[in-house]
């Protein structure tokens, strides 16, 4: 956006010291970051605050009210792996009512969060998760040898069903890139290789060189997996995913992915064996996914949406003014985390 005349100031909400790292109940780093963003916005006479995630947006809105700062706030990447408790939702909803725009990555989430926090649906904008094609470490040298199916990511994953399916297919090698707690208490079959906390470039190497990906979700209303789905599409990889309303804006069964019912080991085994033995279908799904990602899931589409919001809010630099936008947080959350 260098051509717009908009200047960005950045504030990080990462923990800075031992106290902020170890007192997790209040997430002091988040509170301090939100307060600094609002204070800096007032000091710089900024025209907008853009925050990353729902909690930061809520706290930015809270501190803006406390400091009597009237400023538009945009909550980018508005997503919950699990909704807050029924006790917390009214409080969070009240704080979020002062946020001008909430950006979600599926139509399902718009209705879900509007109802959960008693917010108008027209406060939410739905856009596809947009990224550039992911960087792959040593793309010509597979990190994992041989033929395999991969599974990556941590949010709302059903690795229990995946491991049961893998146990029923000992002739197929599975490679999982997960968080340390993703497989806690689960028995790992001998045909499954597990990596934890792998760097993103290496994770993308495993995805790129896999035959295809499996993304098992916990139930049919999971609003997660978009990061991993779009990464796989940009790499032209076919994938099997749990049939969930939260991913229906990205997935079309039999066209760019295969869907299976939640918690069904039998269905997952059947779909995995089908793709394993059908390279032509696998290639077709991957190519269709790549075309979808190049059309809908790009950084350019995200920038286009943000430019549109600036215009609608009367903050466009095209009017001859040099505006300042204040970004509330710059932490980037990646697939495979």
Buried (B, 14 or more C-beta within 10 A) or exposed (E): EEEBBBBEBEBBBEBEEEEBEEEEEEBBBBBBBBBBBBBBBBEEEBBBBBBBBBBBBBBBBBBBEEEEBEBBBBBBBBBBEEBBEEEEBEEBBBBBBBBBBBBBBBBBBBBBBBEBBEBEEEBBBBBBBBBEBBEBBEEEEBBBEEEBBBBBBBBBBBBBBBBBBBBBBEEBBBBBBBBEEBBEEBEBBEBBBBBEEBEBBBBBBBBBBBBBBBBBBBEEEBBBBBBBBBBBBBBBBBBBBBBBBBBBBBBBEEEBBBBBEBBBBEBBBBBBBEBBEEEEBBEBBBEBBBEBBEEBBBEEBBEEBBBEBBEEBEBBBEEEEEBBBBBBBBBEEBBBB
